[in-house]
């Protein structure tokens, strides 16, 4: 069987061959458990700064401390979810050109050790969350329940799976506000909701375009078409822009000199969305954290947007 499968590059052949014979990946330099916790994806948890930034109170020491707590606890909770998902999806991961290098799929971390680590991380996050602020604790509970429901029952349900994954981004944005004791505006929540849907639908679109629906890497992809996912992320982008404009124009005349910082922030916001949409359209947005970390132009656009948002919030 070895001679018959050595030259094959199909997903089935990759699943048959032991992961150890594949070419080593650069991410294998870190210990197996840390890689399985997906530390690189902790950048998503910076969304906890969303509500404090929108409120203009992010520079206050007590708010920053709350954000730091929310960030740390969501890192633990997210890693708990990543570990359990990798245990459950190990067969599908071994068919994926990149995911087969994950520690559990490659046989470098046992499922038992992963489950023990996930349990400790989940319980630790919940205990600390309720100790800091009950609302933060309940936010973490909702996040973990939603992710468990997704993994066990909802990941193969069209549209519902997109909504559940999107909720993970939304709850991160909410967590920063709950940890800092801030009141969040409905406009902020709507931007976070549809912005999250835009990213998740774009991620699925990139997967189906690059790998194909029949690759066996994710069963829900077989229920989608490129045109349907394009409709979802295009619609979500449009709604995100509309509700952001409604938020940005709130208080636009608050300054006596008439400087409309909120209105000016619309331009970099839309430009950043268009820049990210270009990655989706090319089928390269499967890993949002990689785009954020590697696209210097997008980072520059984001810095300009952040400055204008802070100036806008300071006028309230």
C-alpha positions in Angstrom: 0.0 0.0 0.0 2.9 2.3 0.6 4.1 2.1 -3.0 0.6 2.8 -4.2 -0.1 5.9 -2.2 3.3 7.6 -2.1 2.7 9.4 -5.3 -0.9 10.3 -4.7 -1.9 13.8 -3.6 -5.7 13.3 -3.3 -7.4 14.0 0.1 -7.9 10.3 0.6 -4.3 9.5 0.1 -3.3 12.3 2.6 -5.7 10.8 5.1 -4.2 7.3 4.6 -0.6 8.4 4.9 0.7 9.2 8.4 1.0 12.9 9.0 4.7 12.5 10.0 5.8 11.7 6.4 4.5 15.1 5.2 6.9 18.0 4.7 7.5 19.7 8.1 5.5 22.9 8.6 7.0 26.1 10.1 4.3 26.2 12.8 5.7 23.0 14.2 8.4 24.9 16.0 6.1 25.6 19.0 5.1 22.9 21.5 2.2 20.8 20.4 -0.2 22.0 23.1 0.5 25.7 22.4 0.0 25.1 18.6 -3.3 23.3 19.3 -4.4 26.2 21.4 -4.0 28.4 18.2 -2.2 31.3 19.9 -1.9 33.0 16.6 -5.7 33.3 16.4 -5.9 35.1 19.7 -5.6 38.3 17.6 -9.4 37.9 17.1 -9.9 38.5 20.8 -8.7 42.1 20.3 -12.4 42.7 19.4 -13.0 43.1 23.1 -11.7 46.7 22.5 -14.6 47.4 20.2 -17.1 48.8 22.7 -14.5 50.8 24.7 -13.1 52.3 21.5 -16.6 53.2 20.3 -17.4 54.8 23.6 -14.2 56.8 23.7 -13.3 55.5 27.1 -10.7 53.0 26.1 -7.8 55.1 27.6 -9.3 55.0 31.1 -7.3 52.7 33.4 -10.3 50.9 34.7 -11.7 50.2 31.2 -8.3 49.1 30.0 -8.0 46.7 32.9 -11.5 45.3 32.1 -10.5 44.8 28.4 -7.3 43.0 29.5 -9.3 40.6 31.7 -11.8 40.0 28.9 -9.0 39.4 26.4 -7.3 36.9 28.6 -10.5 35.0 29.4 -11.6 34.8 25.8 -8.2 33.5 24.9 -8.7 30.7 27.3 -12.3 30.0 26.3 -11.4 30.1 22.6 -8.5 27.7 23.0 -10.8 25.4 24.9 -13.1 25.4 21.9 -10.2 25.0 19.4 -8.9 21.9 21.3 -12.3 20.2 21.4 -13.1 21.0 17.8 -9.7 19.6 16.7 -10.5 16.4 18.6 -13.9 16.1 17.0 -12.7 17.0 13.5 -9.5 15.1 13.3 -10.5 13.0 10.3 -11.6 16.0 8.3 -8.4 18.0 9.3 -6.2 15.2 7.9 -7.8 15.8 4.5 -7.0 19.5 4.5 -3.8 20.8 2.9 -2.9 23.0 5.9 -5.0 21.7 8.8 -3.4 18.2 8.6 -0.4 19.9 10.3 -2.4 20.7 13.4 -1.0 18.9 16.4 -3.9 16.5 17.0 -4.3 15.7 13.3 -0.6 15.1 13.0 -0.5 12.8 16.0 1.7 15.1 18.1 -0.9 15.7 20.8 -3.2 12.9 22.1 -7.0 13.6 22.1 -7.1 12.7 25.8 -4.5 15.4 26.7 -6.3 17.9 24.5 -9.7 17.2 26.3 -8.0 17.6 29.7 -6.4 20.9 28.7 -9.7 22.2 27.2 -11.6 21.4 30.4 -9.1 23.3 32.5 -9.1 26.3 30.2 -13.0 26.4 30.0 -13.6 26.0 33.7 -10.8 28.5 34.5 -12.3 31.1 32.1 -15.8 30.8 33.5 -14.7 30.9 37.1 -12.6 34.0 36.6 -15.3 35.6 34.4 -18.0 35.4 37.1 -15.5 36.5 39.7 -14.7 39.7 37.7 -18.2 40.6 36.5 -21.4 38.4 36.3 -22.2 39.8 32.9 -18.8 38.8 31.6 -19.3 35.3 33.0 -22.6 35.0 31.3 -21.1 36.2 28.0 -18.5 33.4 28.3 -21.2 30.9 29.1 -23.2 31.9 26.0 -20.0 31.7 23.9 -19.1 28.2 25.1 -22.7 26.9 24.7 -23.0 28.4 21.2 -19.7 26.9 20.2 -20.6 23.5 21.7 -23.9 23.5 19.9 -22.1 24.4 16.6 -19.7 21.5 17.0 -22.2 18.9 18.0 -25.3 19.8 15.9 -25.3 23.0 13.9 -22.1 23.0 11.9 -23.7 21.2 9.0 -26.8 23.4 8.9 -26.7 26.0 6.1 -26.9 29.7 7.2 -27.3 28.6 10.9 -23.6 27.6 11.0 -22.7 31.1 9.7 -24.8 32.8 12.3 -23.3 30.7 15.2 -19.7 31.3 14.1 -20.5 35.0 13.6 -21.8 35.1 17.2 -18.4 34.2 18.4 -17.0 37.5 17.0 -20.0 39.5 18.3 -19.6 38.1 21.8 -16.0 39.1 21.8 -17.0 42.6 21.1 -19.7 42.5 23.8 -17.3 41.0 26.4 -15.1 44.2 26.4 -18.1 46.3 27.3 -19.4 43.9 30.0 -16.0 43.6 31.6 -15.5 47.4 31.7 -19.1 48.1 32.8 -20.0 50.1 29.6 -23.4 50.5 28.0 -23.3 49.5 24.4 -25.3 51.3 21.7 -27.6 49.4 19.4 -25.7 50.8 16.4 -22.4 49.3 17.7 -24.1 45.9 18.2 -25.5 46.0 14.7 -22.1 46.9 13.2 -20.5 44.1 15.1 -23.2 41.6 14.1 -23.1 42.2 10.4 -19.4 42.8 10.3 -18.9 39.4 11.9 -21.3 37.8 9.3 -19.3 39.4 6.5 -16.0 37.9 7.8 -17.4 34.4 8.4 -19.2 34.2 5.0 -16.1 35.5 3.4 -14.1 32.8 5.2 -16.4 30.1 3.9 -16.4 31.6 0.4 -12.6 31.4 0.4 -12.7 27.8 1.5 -15.1 26.6 -1.1 -13.3 28.6 -3.9 -9.9 27.3 -3.0 -10.7 23.7 -2.0 -14.0 23.0 -3.6 -17.2 21.8 -1.9 -16.3 18.1 -2.3 -12.9 18.3 -0.7 -14.2 16.6 2.5 -12.6 19.2 4.7 -16.0 20.6 5.9 -19.3 19.0 5.3 -21.3 22.2 5.4 -19.4 23.3 2.3 -21.3 20.7 0.3 -24.5 22.6 1.0 -23.3 25.9 -0.2 -22.5 27.4 -3.6 -20.1 30.2 -4.4 -22.9 32.4 -5.6 -24.9 31.9 -2.3 -21.9 32.7 -0.1 -21.0 35.7 -2.3 -24.6 36.9 -1.8 -24.3 36.5 2.0 -21.0 38.4 2.4 -22.0 41.1 -0.1 -25.3 41.6 1.7 -23.5 41.7 5.1 -21.0 44.2 3.9 -23.7 46.5 2.6 -25.7 46.4 5.9 -22.5 46.9 7.9 -21.7 50.1 6.0 -25.2 51.4 6.4 -25.4 50.9 10.1 -21.9 52.2 10.6 -22.8 55.4 8.8 -25.9 55.7 11.1 -23.6 55.3 14.1 -20.9 57.6 12.8 -23.3 60.5 12.0 -24.7 60.4 15.6 -23.4 63.5 17.3 -21.7 64.8 14.1 -22.5 68.4 15.2 -21.3 67.9 18.7 -18.2 70.1 18.2 -18.7 73.9 17.9 -16.1 74.1 15.1 -18.2 71.6 13.1 -15.4 69.0 12.6 -17.3 65.8 11.7 -14.8 63.2 12.9 -17.5 60.5 12.7 -18.4 61.3 9.1 -14.7 61.3 8.1 -14.2 57.9 9.7 -16.7 56.4 7.1 -14.1 56.7 4.3 -11.3 54.6 5.9 -14.0 52.2 7.3 -15.4 51.5 3.8 -11.9 51.4 2.3 -10.8 48.8 4.8 -13.9 46.8 4.1 -13.2 47.0 0.3 -9.6 45.9 0.9 -10.7 42.9 2.9 -13.4 42.1 0.3 -10.7 41.9 -2.3 -9.1 39.1 -0.3 -12.4 37.3 -0.1 -13.0 37.6 -3.8 -9.6 36.1 -4.5 -10.4 33.2 -2.2 -7.6 34.1 0.3 -9.6 35.1 3.3 -9.8 31.7 4.9 -7.7 32.9 7.9 -8.8 36.5 8.9 -6.0 36.8 11.4 -3.4 36.3 8.7 -4.8 39.1 6.7 -4.9 41.5 9.7 -1.3 40.5 10.7 0.3 40.6 7.2 -1.5 43.3 5.3 0.4 46.5 6.1 -1.9 48.7 4.0 -4.9 47.4 5.8 -3.2 48.1 9.1 -2.5 51.7 8.0 -6.1 52.2 7.0 -7.2 50.7 10.3 -4.9 53.2 12.2 -6.4 56.1 10.4 -9.9 54.8 11.1 -9.1 54.3 14.8 -7.8 57.8 15.2 -10.9 59.3 13.7 -13.2 57.1 15.8 -11.5 58.2 19.0 -11.8 61.8 18.0 -15.4 61.3 17.2 -16.1 59.5 20.5 -14.3 62.3 22.5 -16.8 64.9 21.2 -19.8 63.2 22.9 
